[in-house]
Amino acid sequence: MHTPILIVGGSLVGLSTSLFLGWHGVPHILIDKHPCSSPHPRAMGFTETTLEHYRAVGIADQIPQVPAGTRLRRVTVASLVGEWQSEQAWTPGEAPQRPLEQSPCTGAAIAQDKLEPILRAAAIARGAELRASTELIGFHQTEAGVLARVLDRSSGHRYEIGADYLIAADGANSPVREALGITRSGVGHLGVLRSVLFRCPEADAFLRRGAQQFSIEQEGFRGFLTTYGDSRWVLMLDGDEERTEAALKAAIRRALGADMAFDIFTTGRWEMAGRIADTYRQGRVFLAGDAAHQLPPTRGGFGANTGIDDAWNLAWKLQRVIQGAAAPALLDTYDAERRPIGWLRHQQTFSRPDYAARAGAAFVPEALFSNDALEFGQLVRSQAVAGAGPELPAAATPRQWAGQPGTRAPHVWVDQAGQRRSSLDLFGREYVLLTANPDWRAAVGRLGLRSIDVDRELVFPPTQPFADVFGVPACGATLVRPDGVIGWRSLPAPDGEGLESLSAILLRT
Ligand SMILES: Cc1cc2nc3c(=O)[nH]c(=O)nc-3n(C[C@H](O)[C@H](O)[C@H](O)COP(=O)(O)OP(=O)(O)OC[C@H]3O[C@@H](n4cnc5c(N)ncnc54)[C@H](O)[C@@H]3O)c2cc1C
């Protein structure tokens, strides 16, 4: 049995990888050792960037998005029903609401076990082959490919799957990463938390006050209470202590602070840690998601969202290499682009008040980037980007950027043939050159690239002209990669040097 790509792990990141590969038309097999989603969801906050990726592949309308400007709020209380004692900002000094219109999406609050079935169905509809209850029990790689040994846990049958590439989306304890001996760095182990998941519709009324996360502080009792928005609540308790059902019920009552009816579903145990893999690639194996970067849950959504963004970055590169449109060197840019993002998020997590006290004395805090800079304005540097020089910051807000290579192409509502579209809707499947200069269009036509005439095909709003938001004058051009990252731009009209640098950035075979 052979497949171009074998994905190990079918949780949020593996399923998103499968969905993106399927959408790019890349055949693949995904295996997960479990029969279905975990009954104890973890993630529930999905950012605008994640929703932009889901919008590109056509599933954003299946995921209810939060109203524009919604912010996750955390307060300290004696109990859910008690007075708010204080409110903690994720990024101190930042307004609770961000300016609108930086994205066509607003993010989503949906429990992981409700999102995963949507991803699963969408991946299958786009050609994915998903094998549940199938565990990777060993593998080896050669220069030519990867041979995986798997166990069908429902029948006990063992068999092999050959693949050109393997993507390990197998979680923080990643057996694949461990087998490869890939080490990790970062603040390391911070502690273990126990959780209890329960249903309590009466508690939902307290969400109307505007906060969704509650740090419970009482004499002799501390906990962290939050909701999955569907009458399911989770209480997190510090420490690796096994509790009886009676003790769990008592803890829930203390956290709620009033006599409310509730039913316990299940319990969980989580390691809180900060660890980034020292490489995201070894030979034909790529690490994605928590296998690559283990971060504690943050209000920046740096866990699953970062992993889904890994998948978005990797999928188009694999497609181009597998289909022979790019040199294998394009795959080297995955580690080059994504590992610094993992580190940026690690440093920003432990420099913020939520986690600063846990990071340890050896951790040197860094200046904070704003939420918007981290969400929309992280810079990527690699061989697949020309001109993201060392003078540029690691992140800046969309308003501070103006189309520099290495940044996300800006979102602007444009008019295309009478239809209002986000500029982001122009990208996704292929490289696109935006220019008003017919000489650039003729030049890239000879290279087989798609170009858009920004004067004739698109109408930019008068307050956001193309030249300003993309930073390109009328004679110049800008190249947007399939993942919506600006890969190259030329301020002058085409000449030999400009065409050479454009050809080089495409990393063609
Ligand atoms: C309490 C909590 C709340 C969180 N909230 C958020 C949030 O709101 N937003 C956010 O972005 N992040 C959040 N996170 C982080 C987020 O849950 C993780 O980053 C995310 O689930 C990682 O996804 P993953 O697919 O990389 O790994 P995992 O979800 O760990 O999945 C790994 C998968 O690999 C499979 N697997 C492992 N080994 C094998 C094998 N040998 N063979 C086959 N399959 C295998 C497992 O069965 C599993 O399905 C939260 C985390 C916690 C603990």
The ligand as a Tripos MOL2 file, in Angstrom:
@<TRIPOS>MOLECULE
LIG
   53    58     1     0     0
SMALL
NO_CHARGES

@<TRIPOS>ATOM
      1 C1         -7.4590   22.6770   28.5200 C.3       1 LIG1
      2 C2         -6.9090   23.0770   27.2000 C.ar      1 LIG1
      3 C3         -7.5480   24.0680   26.4540 C.ar      1 LIG1
      4 C4         -7.0430   24.4430   25.2300 C.ar      1 LIG1
      5 N1         -7.6890   25.4240   24.5060 N.ar      1 LIG1
      6 C5         -7.1850   25.8010   23.3230 C.ar      1 LIG1
      7 C6         -7.8700   26.7870   22.5360 C.ar      1 LIG1
      8 O1         -8.9270   27.2700   22.9340 O.2       1 LIG1
      9 N2         -7.3290   27.1390   21.3400 N.ar      1 LIG1
     10 C7         -6.1710   26.5710   20.8850 C.ar      1 LIG1
     11 O2         -5.7090   26.9530   19.8070 O.2       1 LIG1
     12 N3         -5.5370   25.6140   21.5850 N.ar      1 LIG1
     13 C8         -6.0150   25.2140   22.7870 C.ar      1 LIG1
     14 N4         -5.3950   24.2300   23.4860 N.ar      1 LIG1
     15 C9         -4.2770   23.5250   22.8840 C.3       1 LIG1
     16 C10        -4.8120   22.5030   21.8720 C.3       1 LIG1
     17 O3         -5.7420   21.6550   22.4890 O.3       1 LIG1
     18 C11        -3.6680   21.7070   21.2860 C.3       1 LIG1
     19 O4         -2.6850   22.5870   20.8150 O.3       1 LIG1
     20 C12        -4.1920   20.8790   20.1120 C.3       1 LIG1
     21 O5         -5.1850   19.9870   20.5080 O.3       1 LIG1
     22 C13        -3.0430   20.1220   19.4780 C.3       1 LIG1
     23 O6         -3.5580   19.4180   18.4100 O.3       1 LIG1
     24 P1         -2.6940   18.2910   17.6930 P.3       1 LIG1
     25 O7         -3.5880   17.7760   16.6140 O.co2     1 LIG1
     26 O8         -1.3540   18.8100   17.3480 O.co2     1 LIG1
     27 O9         -2.4250   17.1880   18.8150 O.3       1 LIG1
     28 P2         -3.4490   16.3400   19.6870 P.3       1 LIG1
     29 O10        -4.7450   17.0440   19.8290 O.co2     1 LIG1
     30 O11        -2.7180   15.9690   20.9150 O.co2     1 LIG1
     31 O12        -3.7210   15.0410   18.8160 O.3       1 LIG1
     32 C14        -2.7640   14.0580   18.5790 C.3       1 LIG1
     33 C15        -3.4790   12.8980   17.9020 C.3       1 LIG1
     34 O13        -2.4900   11.9250   17.5310 O.3       1 LIG1
     35 C16        -3.0220   10.6410   17.7800 C.3       1 LIG1
     36 N5         -1.8940    9.7240   17.9390 N.ar      1 LIG1
     37 C17        -0.8850    9.8150   18.8370 C.ar      1 LIG1
     38 N6         -0.0310    8.8010   18.6610 N.ar      1 LIG1
     39 C18        -0.5000    8.0460   17.6420 C.ar      1 LIG1
     40 C19        -0.0530    6.8730   16.9930 C.ar      1 LIG1
     41 N7          1.0570    6.2240   17.3780 N.pl3     1 LIG1
     42 N8         -0.7790    6.3720   15.9720 N.ar      1 LIG1
     43 C20        -1.9020    7.0000   15.5570 C.ar      1 LIG1
     44 N9         -2.3910    8.1270   16.1500 N.ar      1 LIG1
     45 C21        -1.6830    8.6360   17.1660 C.ar      1 LIG1
     46 C22        -3.8650   10.8120   19.0440 C.3       1 LIG1
     47 O14        -4.8390    9.8070   19.1530 O.3       1 LIG1
     48 C23        -4.4670   12.1920   18.8300 C.3       1 LIG1
     49 O15        -5.7260   12.1310   18.1970 O.3       1 LIG1
     50 C24        -5.8810   23.8330   24.7320 C.ar      1 LIG1
     51 C25        -5.2430   22.8370   25.4710 C.ar      1 LIG1
     52 C26        -5.7430   22.4630   26.6930 C.ar      1 LIG1
     53 C27        -5.0530   21.3880   27.4700 C.3       1 LIG1
@<TRIPOS>BOND
     1     1     2 1
     2     2     3 ar
     3     2    52 ar
     4     3     4 ar
     5     4     5 ar
     6     4    50 ar
     7     5     6 ar
     8     6     7 ar
     9     6    13 1
    10     7     8 2
    11     7     9 ar
    12     9    10 ar
    13    10    11 2
    14    10    12 ar
    15    12    13 ar
    16    13    14 ar
    17    14    15 1
    18    14    50 ar
    19    15    16 1
    20    16    17 1
    21    16    18 1
    22    18    19 1
    23    18    20 1
    24    20    21 1
    25    20    22 1
    26    22    23 1
    27    23    24 1
    28    24    25 2
    29    24    26 1
    30    24    27 1
    31    27    28 1
    32    28    29 2
    33    28    30 1
    34    28    31 1
    35    31    32 1
    36    32    33 1
    37    33    34 1
    38    33    48 1
    39    34    35 1
    40    35    36 1
    41    35    46 1
    42    36    37 ar
    43    36    45 ar
    44    37    38 ar
    45    38    39 ar
    46    39    40 ar
    47    39    45 ar
    48    40    41 1
    49    40    42 ar
    50    42    43 ar
    51    43    44 ar
    52    44    45 ar
    53    46    47 1
    54    46    48 1
    55    48    49 1
    56    50    51 ar
    57    51    52 ar
    58    52    53 1
@<TRIPOS>SUBSTRUCTURE
     1 LIG1         1 GROUP 0 **** ****
